[in-house]
Amino acid sequence: MRNILLLGAGMSCSTLIKYLLDHSEAENWHLHIVDQNLDVILSKLNGHPRGTAHQFDALNAQQRKPHIQDADIVISMLPPKYHVDVAKDCLLYKKHLLTPSYVTDQMRALDQEALDAGVLILNEIGLDPGIDHMSAMKIIDEIRFQGGKLSAFKSYCGGLIAPIADNNLWHYKFTWNPSNVILAGQGSTACYLENKQVKYINYHRLFEQLDTINIEGYGEFEGYANRDSLSYIDVYGLKDIETIFRGTLRRPPFCQAWNVFVRLGMTENHFKMKDSELLSPRQFLNSFLPFDPERTVEQKLTQYLGDDKQLYELFSSLDFFNSKLPIGLANASPAELLQQILVKKWKLQENDKDMVVMYHEFIFSKGTEQFKIESSLVVEGKDQRYTAMSDTVGLPLAIATKLILNENIKGRGVQIPVNSEVYLPILNELADFGIIFTESLKTI
């Protein structure tokens, strides 16, 4: 029997766990899950005989190492900054490792050691990053095979709310880690290539410079720049590309309104607010508006928004003018207080469903003709456990785990899923779960 060790059992793990348990008999697997919350593990194992719960802090190396030593493969769903520590343990015991997170410089530095140990450390094997790489590389490789020359590539992804549950003015609810949403874009300058020119967008302009994307049957979305698009020139083998851009999708007018939070400083996370546990939402908002003894908070916000009634309604809908109840979070940063307010308003309700949207655009030429391929994916969740986010993050991880254990993926070292031996079988099996891209080709 082969042992699979899963570190973490959070929101994005439900589908991953279900797949591994569903295939455990046929594949002769036993799944070991580590999490500090025993109830969460037990609810997801649901009494399955091939699953075992381990309640401890997976960040504790002394407790973690014996389980890694006993495993045949490890999946880390811990916060990204801890993956390198897990990777070093896996190298020590020569165990393969999968993570859904971006490759850091520290992780990349382990490549030669992983090659020497005969170990595969497969990162970026979730949704974004993950399915975005695989679906893009499939088309990029097909264009190359057909003798085409790619000149532009744009890619967008968003975790959103399904139309059936889209019932607030922001057209948004939290479908994954709220803190990642609050802090999106901070700590780095987004960069991309446009017509051979390198462009930069700092955080305070990130939600102002937007692209408009239309998805058939789902309408209009807006995309803002996501991190460093330039690094993917080498990753995708696109040395002659003229335009490359990676972005995140939201429904309008989310970005316009979110930009107000950014400009006011309400998403800052590098300082704590005085007596934060006593602040009401109204006082919190007023802390970032100019002092004016003649105007109310409502009037000051109206003035700041330029008398934009639609934007004003978005802030009013979040109960920001409530002065009765404190937010109740001690020693908190503005970002933490904002998250506390938004989680109450944007929490998935019992019958809500989430939605994942991905869109790629390719411009390429063959001879004297120029073509455009549009490729889009929309996945709606089943319920609050088996969400679209859980499906699209968990299934690539689960399928890759099976392929590695069965030696169908033979690559070693620190990798991401841009090789056909990885992306073809995973995309083929994802289609069995209804995760299918719609593609259109036209001459331009």
SVG drawing of the C-alpha trace seen along z (x, -y; Angstrom):
<svg xmlns="http://www.w3.org/2000/svg" viewBox="-30 -73 53 75">
<polyline fill="none" stroke="black" stroke-width="0.4" points="0.0,0.0 1.3,-3.5 0.9,-6.3 -0.1,-9.8 0.5,-12.6 -1.7,-15.7 -0.6,-18.7 -3.6,-20.9 -7.3,-20.3 -8.7,-23.7 -11.3,-25.2 -9.5,-24.2 -8.9,-20.5 -12.4,-19.0 -12.3,-17.8 -8.7,-16.8 -9.5,-14.6 -12.6,-13.1 -10.7,-12.2 -7.8,-10.5 -10.3,-8.5 -12.5,-7.6 -9.4,-6.1 -7.8,-4.6 -9.1,-1.1 -8.2,-0.7 -4.8,-2.4 -4.0,-0.8 -3.5,-4.1 -3.9,-5.2 -4.4,-8.9 -3.0,-10.5 -4.2,-14.1 -2.6,-16.5 -4.4,-19.5 -4.8,-21.3 -8.6,-21.1 -9.5,-17.4 -13.2,-18.0 -12.4,-19.4 -10.4,-16.3 -13.0,-13.9 -15.8,-15.6 -13.9,-15.3 -12.8,-11.7 -16.4,-10.8 -15.3,-7.5 -13.5,-6.2 -11.4,-3.2 -8.4,-4.3 -8.1,-7.7 -6.4,-8.6 -6.6,-11.9 -3.5,-13.3 -4.1,-16.3 -1.0,-18.5 0.6,-21.6 2.2,-20.7 4.6,-23.6 6.2,-21.6 9.2,-20.0 9.7,-17.4 6.1,-16.1 6.0,-16.4 9.2,-14.6 8.2,-11.0 5.0,-11.3 7.0,-12.5 9.5,-9.6 6.6,-7.1 4.9,-8.7 5.4,-7.8 4.3,-11.3 3.5,-14.6 1.0,-17.3 1.5,-20.6 -1.6,-22.8 0.1,-24.9 0.6,-28.7 3.1,-29.2 6.0,-30.5 6.2,-27.1 6.6,-25.0 10.4,-25.3 10.7,-23.8 8.5,-20.9 10.5,-20.5 13.7,-20.2 12.2,-17.4 11.1,-15.7 14.6,-15.9 16.0,-14.4 13.8,-11.4 13.6,-11.3 9.9,-11.9 8.0,-13.6 6.2,-16.9 3.3,-18.8 2.2,-22.3 -0.3,-24.7 1.8,-27.7 4.1,-29.9 7.8,-28.8 9.9,-31.1 13.6,-31.8 14.2,-29.7 12.3,-26.8 14.0,-27.1 17.3,-26.9 16.5,-23.3 16.4,-22.2 19.8,-20.5 19.4,-18.8 16.0,-17.4 17.6,-16.2 20.4,-14.5 17.9,-12.9 15.6,-11.7 12.8,-13.7 10.1,-15.7 8.9,-18.9 5.9,-20.0 4.7,-23.4 2.0,-25.7 -0.3,-22.7 -3.6,-24.2 -5.9,-26.6 -4.0,-29.9 -1.2,-29.0 -1.9,-25.5 -4.7,-25.1 -3.7,-28.4 -0.2,-27.1 -1.5,-23.8 -4.3,-25.1 -2.1,-27.9 0.8,-25.6 -1.4,-23.2 -2.5,-25.9 1.0,-27.5 2.5,-24.1 -0.2,-23.5 0.5,-26.9 4.2,-26.1 3.5,-22.6 1.4,-24.1 4.2,-26.5 2.5,-29.6 4.3,-32.5 2.8,-33.8 3.0,-37.6 0.6,-38.2 -0.7,-36.2 -3.1,-37.4 -4.5,-35.3 -7.0,-36.2 -8.5,-34.2 -10.9,-35.0 -12.6,-33.3 -16.1,-34.8 -19.7,-34.2 -22.0,-32.2 -24.9,-34.2 -27.5,-32.4 -25.8,-33.8 -24.8,-37.2 -27.0,-39.3 -24.9,-42.2 -23.8,-45.5 -20.2,-44.5 -21.0,-41.2 -18.5,-39.5 -18.3,-37.1 -15.3,-35.3 -14.8,-32.0 -11.2,-31.4 -8.8,-32.9 -10.2,-36.4 -6.8,-37.8 -5.4,-37.0 -8.2,-39.1 -7.6,-42.1 -3.9,-42.1 -4.0,-41.4 -1.3,-43.3 0.6,-44.5 4.4,-44.1 5.2,-44.1 4.9,-46.1 2.9,-44.4 4.9,-44.3 4.0,-43.1 5.0,-43.5 2.8,-45.5 4.0,-45.8 7.6,-45.1 7.5,-47.8 7.9,-46.8 5.1,-48.4 4.9,-48.7 1.8,-49.3 2.4,-50.1 -0.1,-49.0 -1.8,-52.4 -2.7,-52.3 -3.4,-48.6 -7.2,-48.8 -7.4,-51.8 -5.8,-50.2 -8.4,-47.6 -9.1,-45.4 -12.7,-44.5 -13.4,-40.8 -16.7,-39.4 -17.5,-35.7 -20.4,-34.3 -23.3,-33.6 -21.8,-35.3 -21.3,-38.9 -18.7,-41.4 -15.7,-41.2 -12.8,-43.5 -9.2,-42.4 -6.3,-44.0 -2.6,-43.0 -1.4,-40.1 2.2,-40.1 5.1,-39.7 4.0,-38.7 7.5,-39.0 8.8,-35.9 6.5,-33.8 8.3,-34.7 11.0,-32.2 8.6,-29.8 6.5,-29.5 9.4,-29.7 8.1,-32.9 11.4,-34.8 10.0,-36.6 6.6,-37.5 5.6,-41.2 2.8,-41.2 2.3,-39.1 -0.1,-40.0 -1.6,-38.0 -4.5,-39.4 -7.2,-38.8 -10.9,-39.0 -13.7,-40.8 -17.2,-41.9 -17.6,-45.7 -17.7,-48.0 -15.7,-46.0 -12.3,-47.4 -13.4,-51.0 -14.8,-50.7 -11.9,-48.7 -9.5,-51.4 -11.1,-53.7 -10.0,-51.4 -6.5,-51.4 -6.3,-55.1 -7.6,-55.8 -5.1,-53.4 -7.7,-50.9 -5.9,-47.9 -2.6,-48.7 -1.2,-45.9 2.1,-47.3 0.8,-49.2 -1.7,-48.7 -4.5,-51.1 -4.8,-52.6 -7.6,-51.1 -8.7,-49.1 -11.0,-46.9 -13.1,-50.0 -13.6,-51.3 -17.0,-51.1 -17.1,-50.7 -18.1,-54.4 -15.1,-55.4 -12.8,-53.2 -13.9,-54.8 -13.7,-58.3 -10.1,-57.6 -9.1,-57.8 -11.2,-60.8 -10.1,-64.4 -11.0,-66.2 -13.9,-68.5 -16.1,-69.6 -18.8,-70.9 -19.4,-67.7 -20.7,-64.2 -18.9,-61.0 -21.5,-60.5 -20.8,-64.0 -17.1,-63.6 -17.2,-60.3 -19.6,-61.7 -17.2,-64.6 -14.2,-62.1 -16.1,-60.0 -16.9,-63.0 -20.6,-62.7 -20.6,-59.2 -23.9,-57.8 -23.3,-54.3 -20.0,-54.1 -21.6,-55.6 -24.2,-52.9 -21.5,-50.2 -20.0,-51.5 -23.3,-52.1 -24.2,-48.4 -21.2,-47.3 -22.7,-49.1 -19.8,-51.5 -22.0,-54.2 -22.8,-51.9 -21.6,-53.6 -23.3,-51.3 -21.2,-48.1 -17.4,-48.0 -15.6,-45.8 -14.1,-44.1 -10.6,-43.3 -7.7,-44.2 -4.2,-45.3 -5.4,-45.2 -4.1,-46.7 -6.4,-48.5 -6.4,-45.5 -7.4,-43.2 -10.2,-45.5 -11.4,-45.8 -11.4,-42.0 -13.4,-41.7 -16.1,-44.0 -16.2,-42.4 -16.3,-38.8 -19.6,-39.4 -21.1,-40.9 -19.5,-38.6 -19.7,-35.2 -21.1,-32.4 -24.6,-31.5 -25.9,-28.0 -27.3,-27.7 -24.7,-29.9 -22.4,-28.6 -19.1,-30.0 -17.6,-30.3 -14.2,-30.2 -13.6,-32.1 -10.5,-31.8 -9.8,-33.4 -6.8,-33.2 -6.2,-35.2 -3.6,-34.3 -2.6,-36.3 -0.4,-34.5 0.5,-34.5 1.0,-31.8 2.5,-33.2 0.7,-36.4 -2.4,-35.7 -3.0,-36.6 -5.3,-34.7 -6.8,-35.1 -7.7,-32.2 -10.0,-32.9 -10.1,-30.1 -12.4,-30.4 -13.4,-28.2 -16.3,-28.7 -16.8,-26.3 -19.6,-26.7 -19.4,-25.0 -21.8,-22.3 -22.2,-23.5 -20.2,-25.1 -17.9,-22.1 -17.3,-21.1 -16.8,-24.5 -15.5,-25.5 -12.4,-26.7 -12.0,-23.3 -12.5,-21.5 -10.1,-23.5 -7.4,-23.7 -7.8,-20.1 -8.3,-18.0 -5.0,-19.0 -3.2,-18.1 -5.0,-14.8 -4.5,-13.7 -0.8,-14.7 -0.4,-12.7 -1.8,-9.6 0.4,-10.1 3.6,-10.5 2.8,-7.5 2.2,-5.4 5.4,-6.7 3.5,-8.3 5.3,-11.6 9.0,-11.0 10.4,-14.5 12.5,-15.4 13.8,-18.6 11.7,-21.7 9.1,-22.0 5.8,-23.6 3.3,-21.9 4.4,-23.3 5.6,-20.0 3.2,-17.9 3.9,-14.7 2.2,-16.6 -0.4,-18.8 -1.9,-16.5 -3.1,-13.7 -4.2,-16.1 -6.3,-18.2 -7.7,-15.1 -8.9,-13.8 -10.1,-17.3 -12.5,-17.1 -14.1,-14.0 -15.1,-16.3 -16.6,-19.0 -13.5,-21.3 -13.4,-22.0 -12.3,-25.1 -14.3,-26.6 -12.1,-27.7 -12.8,-29.9 -10.5,-30.7 -10.9,-33.6 -8.9,-35.5 -8.0,-39.1"/>
</svg>
